[in-house]
C-alpha cells in the first residue's frame, strides 16, 4: 500500500462504510511504520462538525512536537502546515474525513509533501479521495465471516450454541458484514439465552439497518 521503496511523496485513500474497520487499519499502519519518518501526525475520528482550526492545530502540534504551537485562523493554518511539511519526510493520517473543506484546509495535496512522505486519508465518501494516488476499498465481511465474528463475540466459540444456529445466522446476515455493528448488537445478547429477546433484537437490528441514517453509512 505505502510503497516503502518509492522515494516520491504519495497520498493513499482508504474507502469504506462507517464501522468497517478503517480506523483499526490506519492505527496498525501508523504503529508499524511511524518510526521511518521525521515527523508524524495521526488524527482519528474526524467529524464533519470538528472545527477546521482545531484539526490544523492538532496536526501542527504533532508535526512540530510543540504543544504550544497553534494558529489563529484557517488561512494562516494552511500556510503554516505547508511550510512545516515541505522540508520533512512526514507521515500524516487523517481518519474519517467528511468534507472537501477539510481536505483543502489540511493541505492534502501531493505537491505540498516532501519526497518520501505519506499521507493516508480514510473516508466513507469516494468523492473526497480525489487527491489520492491510489484508493483501497475495505470490504464488508462475507456471511460466513460475519457469523464467525458474531459467535466469537457472543458465545466465545466459532459456532452457535445448540438451538441458536438459525437466529444467529439471521442476525449475522442482518449486520451486512460490518464488524462494529456485529459487536454492538452481539454485546446485547452475550448474557441472555431467551429466544424472545433474540427475536426482538433481530427486529430492532433490521429496522436500524434499513433506516435512512444507516443506509447512508453503507454507501
C-alpha positions as CSV (number, residue, x, y, z in Angstrom):
1,X,0.0,0.0,0.0
2,X,2.6,2.5,1.0
3,X,5.4,1.6,-1.4
4,X,8.2,1.9,1.1
5,X,10.8,1.8,-1.6
6,X,9.2,4.6,-3.5
7,X,11.1,7.8,-2.8
8,X,8.3,10.1,-4.0
9,X,5.5,11.5,-1.9
10,X,2.2,9.6,-2.0
11,X,-1.3,10.1,-0.8
12,X,-3.3,6.9,-0.1
13,X,-7.0,6.8,0.3
14,X,-8.9,4.1,2.3
15,X,-12.6,3.9,1.4
16,X,-15.3,2.0,3.3
17,X,-18.6,2.4,5.2
18,X,-18.6,3.5,8.8
19,X,-17.7,0.8,11.2
20,X,-15.9,-1.4,8.7
21,X,-12.5,-1.1,10.3
22,X,-10.7,1.8,8.6
23,X,-9.6,3.3,11.9
24,X,-8.2,0.0,13.1
25,X,-6.2,-0.4,9.8
26,X,-4.6,3.1,10.0
27,X,-3.7,2.7,13.7
28,X,-2.0,-0.5,12.8
29,X,-0.2,1.0,9.9
30,X,0.9,4.0,12.0
31,X,2.3,1.8,14.7
32,X,4.2,-0.2,12.2
33,X,5.8,2.5,10.1
34,X,5.8,5.8,12.1
35,X,9.5,5.4,13.1
36,X,10.6,5.6,9.4
37,X,9.5,9.3,9.3
38,X,11.0,12.6,10.5
39,X,7.6,13.7,11.9
40,X,4.2,12.2,12.2
41,X,0.6,13.2,12.9
42,X,-2.4,10.9,13.3
43,X,-5.9,12.5,13.7
44,X,-8.6,9.9,14.4
45,X,-12.3,10.0,14.1
46,X,-12.6,13.4,12.4
47,X,-16.2,14.5,12.3
48,X,-18.0,16.9,10.0
49,X,-18.6,19.2,12.9
50,X,-14.9,19.3,14.0
51,X,-13.7,22.9,13.7
52,X,-11.1,23.1,11.0
53,X,-8.8,25.3,13.1
54,X,-8.8,22.5,15.7
55,X,-7.7,20.0,13.2
56,X,-5.0,22.3,11.9
57,X,-3.6,23.0,15.3
58,X,-3.5,19.3,16.3
59,X,-1.7,18.4,13.1
60,X,0.9,21.2,13.7
61,X,1.4,20.3,17.3
62,X,2.1,16.7,16.4
63,X,4.3,17.5,13.4
64,X,6.4,20.1,15.3
65,X,6.3,18.2,18.7
66,X,5.4,21.6,20.2
67,X,2.3,21.6,22.4
68,X,2.1,25.4,22.3
69,X,2.0,25.5,18.5
70,X,-1.2,27.0,17.2
71,X,-2.6,29.3,14.5
72,X,-5.4,31.8,14.9
73,X,-7.2,31.5,11.5
74,X,-7.7,28.9,8.8
75,X,-5.8,30.7,6.0
76,X,-2.8,31.1,8.2
77,X,-3.1,27.4,9.2
78,X,-2.9,26.2,5.6
79,X,0.2,28.3,5.0
80,X,2.0,27.1,8.2
81,X,1.1,23.5,7.5
82,X,2.7,23.7,4.0
83,X,5.8,25.4,5.4
84,X,6.2,22.7,8.1
85,X,5.8,19.7,5.9
86,X,7.6,20.7,2.8
87,X,11.1,20.0,4.1
88,X,10.4,16.9,6.2
89,X,9.6,13.3,5.5
90,X,6.2,13.1,7.2
91,X,3.5,10.6,7.9
92,X,0.1,12.2,8.2
93,X,-3.0,10.2,8.8
94,X,-6.5,11.8,8.6
95,X,-9.1,9.3,9.6
96,X,-12.8,9.9,8.9
97,X,-12.6,13.0,6.6
98,X,-16.1,14.2,5.9
99,X,-15.8,17.3,3.7
100,X,-13.8,18.9,0.9
101,X,-13.1,21.9,3.1
102,X,-11.2,19.6,5.5
103,X,-9.2,18.2,2.6
104,X,-8.3,21.7,1.3
105,X,-7.5,23.3,4.7
106,X,-5.2,20.4,5.8
107,X,-3.0,20.8,2.7
108,X,-3.9,17.4,1.3
109,X,-2.1,17.7,-2.0
110,X,0.9,15.7,-3.2
111,X,2.8,18.8,-4.2
112,X,2.8,20.0,-0.6
113,X,4.6,16.9,0.6
114,X,8.4,16.3,0.9
115,X,9.8,13.3,-1.1
116,X,9.2,10.1,0.8
117,X,6.3,11.5,2.7
118,X,3.0,9.6,3.1
119,X,-0.5,10.9,3.7
120,X,-3.3,8.4,4.4
121,X,-6.9,9.6,4.3
122,X,-9.9,7.5,5.2
123,X,-13.4,8.3,4.3
124,X,-16.8,6.7,3.5
125,X,-17.1,9.1,0.6
126,X,-15.2,8.3,-2.6
127,X,-15.5,11.8,-3.9
128,X,-13.3,13.1,-1.1
129,X,-10.4,11.0,-2.1
130,X,-9.6,12.6,-5.5
131,X,-6.1,13.7,-4.3
132,X,-5.2,10.1,-3.6
133,X,-2.6,8.3,-5.8
134,X,-4.4,5.1,-5.0
135,X,-7.5,4.0,-3.2
136,X,-8.0,0.9,-1.2
137,X,-11.6,-0.3,-0.6
138,X,-12.3,-2.0,2.7
139,X,-15.0,-4.6,2.0
140,X,-17.7,-5.9,4.3
141,X,-17.3,-9.4,5.7
142,X,-18.8,-12.3,3.9
143,X,-21.7,-14.0,5.7
144,X,-19.6,-16.9,7.0
145,X,-17.1,-14.4,8.4
146,X,-19.9,-12.3,9.9
147,X,-21.3,-15.4,11.6
148,X,-17.9,-16.4,12.9
149,X,-17.2,-13.0,14.4
150,X,-20.7,-12.9,15.9
151,X,-20.3,-16.3,17.5
152,X,-16.9,-15.5,18.9
153,X,-18.3,-12.3,20.4
154,X,-21.5,-13.8,21.9
155,X,-20.6,-17.4,22.6
156,X,-16.9,-17.3,22.8
157,X,-16.8,-20.1,20.3
158,X,-16.6,-20.5,16.5
159,X,-20.1,-21.9,16.2
160,X,-23.5,-21.1,17.7
161,X,-24.7,-22.9,20.8
162,X,-27.3,-25.6,20.3
163,X,-30.6,-24.2,19.4
164,X,-29.3,-20.8,18.3
165,X,-27.9,-21.6,14.9
166,X,-30.8,-20.2,12.8
167,X,-31.3,-17.0,14.8
168,X,-27.5,-16.4,14.9
169,X,-27.3,-16.7,11.1
170,X,-30.2,-14.3,10.7
171,X,-28.6,-11.7,13.0
172,X,-25.2,-12.1,11.4
173,X,-26.7,-11.6,7.9
174,X,-28.7,-8.5,9.1
175,X,-25.4,-6.8,10.1
176,X,-24.4,-6.6,6.5
177,X,-20.9,-7.6,7.3
178,X,-19.9,-4.5,9.3
179,X,-17.7,-5.5,12.3
180,X,-18.7,-2.7,14.6
181,X,-22.4,-3.5,14.0
182,X,-21.8,-7.2,14.8
183,X,-20.0,-6.3,18.0
184,X,-22.6,-3.6,19.1
185,X,-25.6,-5.8,18.7
186,X,-23.9,-9.0,19.8
187,X,-22.9,-7.4,23.0
188,X,-26.6,-7.1,23.8
189,X,-27.0,-10.8,23.6
190,X,-24.0,-12.1,25.5
191,X,-25.8,-12.5,28.8
192,X,-29.2,-13.8,27.6
193,X,-30.4,-17.0,26.0
194,X,-34.0,-16.0,25.9
195,X,-35.2,-16.7,22.3
196,X,-37.8,-13.9,22.5
197,X,-35.2,-11.4,23.4
198,X,-33.1,-12.6,20.5
199,X,-36.0,-12.2,18.1
200,X,-36.7,-8.7,19.4
201,X,-33.1,-7.8,18.9
202,X,-33.1,-9.1,15.3
203,X,-36.2,-7.0,14.6
204,X,-34.6,-3.8,16.1
205,X,-31.4,-4.5,14.1
206,X,-33.2,-4.9,10.8
207,X,-35.1,-1.7,11.4
208,X,-31.9,0.1,12.3
209,X,-30.1,-1.1,9.2
210,X,-33.0,-0.1,7.0
211,X,-33.3,3.4,8.4
212,X,-32.2,6.3,6.3
213,X,-29.2,7.0,8.5
214,X,-27.8,3.5,8.3
215,X,-28.3,3.3,4.5
216,X,-26.1,6.4,4.1
217,X,-23.4,4.7,6.2
218,X,-23.3,1.8,3.8
219,X,-22.5,3.7,0.6
